[in-house]
């Protein structure tokens, strides 16, 4: 019996429902991590770890052991979910099956992908195939905060030889995506009470911050365009907080604000560096300061962005650019075609390639990887087509069976497998 035949749609739905019922916004993933770890223990994984990336925030890691002669393959998916936008009209933290789709909080990004990779590993376990390389299933925390969980995993181990990250790609193979840098620009002003504005010099930090925002949105970065990633780089001011002092006191609007902070998100491509982005932003703000003696600013990088009240990305997320002819791409593509009857698109995936992912951290550490998952980008990230969920799990199971049951020599594990630096 093929390993793909061990995949049951009913089990996929049951696991997805169980994960979707547990709230797991960034910082609050412990409940779903413990749930997943418990299930992996019940399915007989050789080793199950709850690895704390931060206090109270464990990665749930399950390992199927090989004999050590093969490649260590990792499936890596994040447990934290996006905030719920206004207008969401479905029951929170429940799953509803409607026609050929399953709806549930956080399924799209990315509990359906987590489900597919976990059940792919379960299918491999049940198949009885003798493994030569380990299969590592890493359910990590804090991806939406810059990859907190995966960065910790790469420091503490286990570190794989190759990886697949089932981010939303609609079962296309995404071999490249943006890097993400989030920064804070704090503009300082001079506070006076409204009744004193005719008597004392004042500087409204909010007005100066709006001037900075317009300049930043018009900023043209110094870079060599990437021919396969159109639309990058881009910069966006996503949050603003202003008031009195760095505490942003807002209860006394009769005073001119003396502090205003802009939270920036910058999307980069592989031809760019973090240092170059910071230099361009600083040069833009320095030009404003040269033109306006009252404009004073501070530029803060991660991990400052991760601190209260922002709780934004604590790390820079590097971009991904895996060669399209990498052997793992070929193996996965072949199994995708066998399962679905269609050839997957390989390479760019819009809008997904303008997102970041934990694959950037893996790639930056020399681990060849790509994104391949059953969902796609949508406003609420809460749905998955049942056929794609099943197909994705089968493709991942078949890929893992081929990679982990063969030796390095059989797979010609040479420089074509490793990252090309």
Buried (B, 14 or more C-beta within 10 A) or exposed (E): EEBBEBBBBEBBBBBBBBBBBBBBBBBBBBEBBBBBBEBBEEBEBBBBBBBBBBEEBBBBBBBBBBEEEBBBBBBBBBBBBBEBEEEEEBEEBEBBEEEEBBBBBBBBBBBBBBBBBBBBBBBBBBBEBEBBBBBBBBBBBBBBBBBBBBBBBBEEEBBBBBBBBBBBBBBBBBBBBBBBBBBBBBBBBBBBEEEEEEEEEBBBBBBBBBBBBEBBEEBEBEBEEBEBBEEBBBBEBEBEBBBBEEEBBEEEEEBBBBBBBBBBBBBBBBBBBBEBBBEBBEEBBEEBEEEEEBBBBBBBBBBBBBEEEBEBBBBBBBBBBBBBEBBBBEBBBBBBEEBBEEEBBBBBBEEBBBBBBBBBBBBBBEBBBBBBBBBBBEEBBBBBBBBBBBBBBBBBBBBBBBBBBBBBEEBEBEEBBBBEE
